[in-house]
Amino acid sequence: MDKSKRKPLIAGNWKMNGTYGAATVLVQQISNLFEKDWLDTVDVVICPPFIDLKPALSVLEFDKVNICVGAQNVYWEESGAFTGEISVNMIRDLGCGCSIVGHSERRSLFGETNEDVNKKVRALVADKRRVVYPIICVGESLALREEGTYLDYINKQVDAAFAGMDSFDVDGCVVAYEPIWAIGTGRTATPEQAQEVCHSIRCKLAELFGDDTAQSMRILYGGSMNEGNAELLLSEDDIDGGLIGSASLNAKSFINIIKAAL
Ligand code: PGA
């Protein structure tokens, strides 16, 4: 399957930014600038903080704009004494269509391990209605890049995230390659650097699940993607979209990145 068969996906990760009011304004601005027929060619996701999921969904529902709303994180248990956590069922019931899993900030600041990531992915794909799909983040530190061992490290992250799953389970999953040294730093990976890793991830997926699954799974790039560099990154063979942090907090920039994927 060639790249044109994979629908590009542009996802905004708002991280811990804004307030309830500011989030409502931002989603309204995005909705106003968004043209509905773009959805024929590109899928769009926004991932606001948990408390802003509902207002974001309400604005988009009122405007009849089919942008998907996703969580930035999720917990693998169904319910119970897990103070501060949010379950898959909770976000599904609210109307979320996806969740970021294993973002490098969760891994480095909150101690999330490859095993935790695996449990989250399994919890998300367990419901065969497949309403909530994971965007699984992987990526290396600057030290690993300089050491030259990054492909091996990333392949292990992919392996671990999907442990115990088959091609049926992983249908609809998305992988996001986000080099830690490029996140929030303004230092974007070059299209060649990003393509090298995304291609290696696709080869790993082929090894795990076969060629069909590997060719149909979307792989995103994230790390200082913006309206100036998106088009070149998105033109690479194995880059099917972007996971965008800072630039997704500005409606015009986010819209321009979506346009670069059309
Ligand atoms: P950035 O963040 O675009 O601000 O680098 C990307 C991400 O962390 O998902």
Boltz pocket constraint, residues with backbone or C-beta under 6 A from the ligand:
constraints:
  - pocket:
      binder: B
      contacts: [[A, 13], [A, 178], [A, 182], [A, 183], [A, 184], [A, 185], [A, 186], [A, 222], [A, 223], [A, 224], [A, 225], [A, 243], [A, 244], [A, 245], [A, 246], [A, 247]]
      max_distance: 6.0
